[in-house]
Amino acid sequence: MKDAGFVSATVNQPGIEAQIRGIRENIIRAASTAGEGHIASAFSILDILYVLYHGILRHDPARPQDPQRDRFVLSKGHASLGIYGILAERGFFPKEELNTFASSSGRLGGHPDSRKVPGVEASTGSLGHGMPMAAGMALGLKIRASDSRVVCIVGDGECNEGAVWEAALLAAHHQLGNFTCIVDYNHSGDRALMLGDLSAKFRSFGWETTEIDGHDHEQIRAALEPRGGSVPRAIIANTIKGHGCKEMENNPAWHHKAPKAEELEALLAQLT
Amino acid sequence: MRKQFVTTTERLLDEDERVVVLLGDIGVFAFRNAFKKHPQRVLNIGILEQATVSVAAGLAKEGFIPLFHSIAPFVVERAFEQIKVDFGYQQLGGNFVSVGGSYDYAALGCSHHCPGDVSLMQAVPGVEIIVPGHPSELDALMSQTYASGHPTYYRLSERSNRSALPVTFGKAEVIRSGKGPTVVTVGPFLDRVLEALDGTDATILYYTTVTPFDASTLQQHAGDGRILCVEPFYEGTLTASITQALRGKRIALSSMGVPRQFLTSYGHADYHDRACGLLPADIRARYDELLHV
């Protein structure tokens, strides 16, 4: 049985909105305690991460290195609070540990470290590294004839990096049908370099593409369902940076900023 | 040496199914048999070095032993951050095999020169750096280290010494022991050092592993602290390793290697040897200087 032993949560359970609001609260509190964090980047991808870890990715928090697991790479590593929030919620480590974020004694860094944090597959932070690493993992799984898949999230700003497009060429050429790349298209990179029609760009590199609302769980889930085949898949997820906290939404001031103690309650009260 | 690299790699591919070879669109014809025999594990990955190193890291994460081969500046300088973060920081094992170190490709100009490769690679904690001086030494050292679990850099040269030594990873060879200054040399520079110091009473230490540096052999053969280092890459590359090995000891260190400037002439490597002052007569002159210290 393919999924034997893996956690099987679904996206349709009741109380889902409250659960995500709780994760947002944990993230804001962790950043506030640390005085550090890219909260808005984490909120941009939180719905996608939630769906990935509730019914899409084969994973087992008790066996984070199980060879049969699906692999997830957060290429935009500065959104580490997002993956930490989800991994804690899934039980990879205790939720209380979130409050050690970015501390000298903690293991949850401003960018994730695969040698420290269970469930983190790749140490990312330098943009443009995670996607080709994920492609290498997919290539390795293909050589082994494994049925595990690899999913990575890149940021739209990260798509400025040439290595992203090098990886896009490689993945199509080597027919990595087990590889999915989600672009967190929150347009924060537009101020520097407009990317335009990302679906068309990925298609021209030989990828299947789907464009979705990156905060609509049904659309996210439908796009991520396993399909097989030999063509890598790009999901262009239209997202809102800072989604779920009005003050932060599309507000560049919150790109890299932690709430002060006196700001905390007002921000928490805004969470949706 | 390149021919031996192919032969050794073919053997490792046969013996160890974890080995995956990624060629940066060079050496493709030389690997034609390996492509046929191991189509899934020998890939002409293309001319995209940064992604290739990251892809290699992904393969390493899946339990493979990647081997990436291209010309030195494209392996080391183009993809340096990928080597640093994806392999060094993540402590993954992989092999990086370059050709064209320093000015082997003299006629192609400065874009293809790479005397700084060893200095750069030394800056990545955990990296092993191997500079063989003979094809048989390459075979021995690759066999000893390809699965070490570290990022390992092999610097192949177009030139080699006349005969091979029974080299061991991490160990320097004592070529001879005398009462004069101690000469430290590396890989393909051994023959010219031997020629230069014929008839002298020099101690000669031969390094094919540059990192980790065999401090112990130097400590035991440093004599009165007069040291001449003759290195086939940027001059001073081994200075920190030598001074650290001999810390607390009074030393007189003289280094000679490729000068830290762009070599804008073309021609052959022999021409640059002369222009850079790296001929046996130049080495002898430096050695004689130390006799008066």
Interface residues (C-beta under 8 A of the other chain):
Chain A: S114 R115 E121 A122 S123 G125 S126 G128 H129 G130 M131 P132 M133 A134 A135 G136 M137 A138 L139 G140 L141 I143 R144 G162 A163 E166 A167 L169 L170 H173 H174
Chain B: V20 Q40 R41 L43 I45 G46 L48 Q50 A51 T52 S54 V55 A56 A57 G58 L59 A60 K61 E62 G63 F64 P66 E81 Q82 V85 D86 Y89 Q90 Q91
